[in-house]
């Protein structure tokens, strides 16, 4: 069986400055998936820290009203 390394996918030379610049113009920039996840978790955590007490208070009031029986 022949190896598939002859497809030209393995680069032995570093890209030139012009090739890097062209890639950036085309929008092919390296992006981290972990960065998006981290930002989402941070924003969500800050939102819960700010809104958490109000949410808990509202839920307690709803439960009080639901479980209070008036004859």
C-alpha positions in Angstrom: 0.0 0.0 0.0 1.3 3.4 -0.9 1.5 6.1 1.7 -0.7 9.2 1.5 2.1 11.6 2.3 2.6 12.5 -1.4 -0.5 14.7 -1.4 1.4 17.9 -0.7 -0.3 18.5 2.7 2.9 18.4 4.7 4.6 21.8 4.5 8.4 21.9 5.0 8.8 25.7 4.6 7.4 28.5 6.7 4.8 30.7 4.9 6.1 33.9 3.5 4.9 37.3 4.8 2.9 37.9 1.7 1.1 34.6 2.0 0.3 35.3 5.7 -1.0 38.8 4.8 -3.2 37.4 2.0 -4.6 34.8 4.4 -5.5 37.6 6.8 -7.2 39.6 4.1 -9.3 36.6 3.2 -10.3 36.2 6.8 -8.4 33.1 7.5 -7.1 33.9 10.9 -6.5 31.4 13.7 -9.2 31.5 16.3 -9.4 29.7 19.6 -12.5 27.7 20.4 -11.7 27.8 24.0 -11.7 31.7 24.0 -15.3 31.8 22.9 -16.3 29.2 25.5 -14.4 31.1 28.3 -16.0 34.4 27.4 -19.5 32.8 27.4 -18.9 31.2 30.8 -17.6 34.5 32.2 -20.5 36.5 30.9 -23.0 33.9 32.2 -21.3 33.8 35.6 -21.4 37.6 35.9 -25.0 37.6 34.9 -25.9 35.1 37.6 -23.9 36.9 40.2 -25.8 40.1 39.4 -29.3 38.7 38.8 -29.1 35.6 41.1 -30.4 37.3 44.3 -33.4 38.7 42.4 -34.2 35.4 40.8 -34.0 33.6 44.2 -36.2 36.2 45.8 -38.8 35.9 43.1 -38.8 32.2 43.3 -39.2 32.3 47.1 -42.2 34.7 46.7 -43.8 32.5 44.1 -43.4 29.4 46.3 -44.8 31.3 49.3 -47.8 32.3 47.3 -48.3 28.9 45.9 -48.1 27.0 49.2 -50.0 29.5 51.3 -53.6 28.3 51.9 -56.2 30.8 52.9 -59.5 29.5 54.0 
